[in-house]
């Protein structure tokens, strides 16, 4: 029980630090306001992600839509991850160079149906594409993070999350989050 408590405390400290870091990073990059909106018709913010978008269903991606992009947005990036995974934040999906003229990603999107110019990174299964929630125990949170960038990134050749974040550094002009939860049934 003591190790579970210590793990929970360390995760809480990490989350608090991450929030402060992200706020400082956005402020340093000229973030004027968090007006960018990200939503899904498939689940509400802090609500449960339906089973069909998980490893217990058909593992398909939910639909996402966004609005109110900052002026001068040249591209968008999407990172979907699970900070509640044991030992590390688990990356489920990486997209970048989404054109700013696009207002969303359809449900069950295949790589061939991604918006023209959109590139993918590798998730923590070492594959491109969406990998749905599949928590080993308890309910996990799945952060869908959309970033508005003031540049179009070069082809990073299937980057991991760290490589994508490093390429985005200094170019984030807007950010929105949509959090869904899931627990195996």
N, C-alpha and C positions, 0 to 999 in steps of 0.2 A: 504494500500500500504506500509506503514511504517513497518508492521510486516513481509511482504514478503521480503522487503529489509534487515531487521535484520536477517531473517532466511537464506537468501542467503549469507550474510556476515559471519554468524556463520558457515555455511557449508563450505565456502571457507577457513576459518581459520582452521576448523577441517581437511580438505583435505591437507592443507599445513603441519600441524602438523603431520598428518599420514604419509606423504611422508618422512619427516625428521626422524620420529620414525622408519619406516621400513628400511630406508637406514642405520641408526645407528645400528639397530638390526642385519641386515645382515652383516655389517662390523664387529660387535662384535662377530658374529658366524663364522668368517673366510671365508666369501664370497670372492672369488678371482676375479670372473667376472660374469657378467650376461649373460652367453653364452647359457643358457637353452632357447630353443625356443618352444613356444606354438602357435598353429594355428588351424584353422578350415576350411574345404572346404565349410562350409555353410554360413560364413560371414567373412569379412575382419576386421582387427583391426580398431576400431572406426567407423565401418560401421553398417548398420541396421541389426538387427537379423530378419530373415524371420518370417512371421506371424505364420507359422506352429509350431514354437518352443515356442509359447507364449500361454497365456490363451485364446486368440482369435482364436487360431488354435487347434492343437491336443495336445499341451503342452508336446511335446516330446523333448528329449535332442538333441542338435546338436552334430555332430561328432567333436572330438578333437584329435589332434595328437601333439606329441612332439619329440624333438631330442636334441642332445648334452647335455646329462645328465652329471653332474660332476662325476669325479671319486669317488668311495666309496659311491655312492648312494645305499642305502639299501631299500628304499621305496619312494613312491610319495604320496602327498596329494593334493586334489583339493578342492578349496573353490570358490563357485560362489555366489556373493552377489551384492546388489544394494545400493550404498551409498547415492543415491538421494531420497530414500524413506522418506516420512514424519516421523519425530521424531526419526528414528533409521535406521541403515544399515540393510536391509532385506536380510536374507540368503536364497538362492534358492537351494543350493546343497552342500553336504559335502561328500567327498570320502577320504579314507585314506588306507594305506598299499597297494597301487597299486604297483605291482611288478616292479622293474626297467627294467625288460626284455620286458615289454609291451610298445608299442610305440603310443598307442592311445586308445580312447573309441569310439565305433561305434555310429552312429546316432540312436536315439530311443532305447537306450540300456535299457533293463529290468534288474532288480536286479539279476535274474538268469543267465544273460549273462555278468555280470561284470567279469573282470579278476579274476582268482582264488586267494583267499586270500584277495581281496579288501573288505573293510568294509565301512559302511555308517554311517553318523551322521544324526541328525534331522535338517531339515530346519525350517524356522520360521512359517511354517504351522503345526509344531509339527509332521511331518511325515518324513520318509526316502524317498530318491529318488529325482528326479529332479522336480522342480516346475518352470515353465517358467515365463518370464517377464509378468507383469500385472500392469503397472503403473496407478495409479488413475488419474493423470493429467500430462501434459507435457512429454517431452522426458526424459527418464532415461538412465543411464549408467549401464551396467552389467559387472562386473569384474570377469573374469575367471582366477583364480590365482593358478598356479601349483608350488608346493614346492618339492624340492629334499631333502630328509632327510638322515642322516647318520645312522639311526636305523630303525627297523621295530617297530611300536608302539604296545603296548599291546591292547587287545580288550577293548575299552573304553565304550562299551555297548550303542551305539547310542548317542555319545556326541553332544552337541551344539557347535557352532563355538568357543566360549570362551574356553570351555574344550579342544577342539582339538588344538587350538592355544597354550594353556598352555602346552599340552603334546608335542608339536613340539618345544617349546622354547629351545634354545641351540643346536638344531639338524638340523637346516636349512643350507644346503650347496649350494643351488641354488634356484632361483626363476624366474618365467616368468609370464607375464600377457597378456591377450587378452581381450580387451574391446569391447563389442558390445552395440548398443543403440536400444531403442524401444520406440515408442509412440503409444498409442491406436489409431486406425483408426475410 
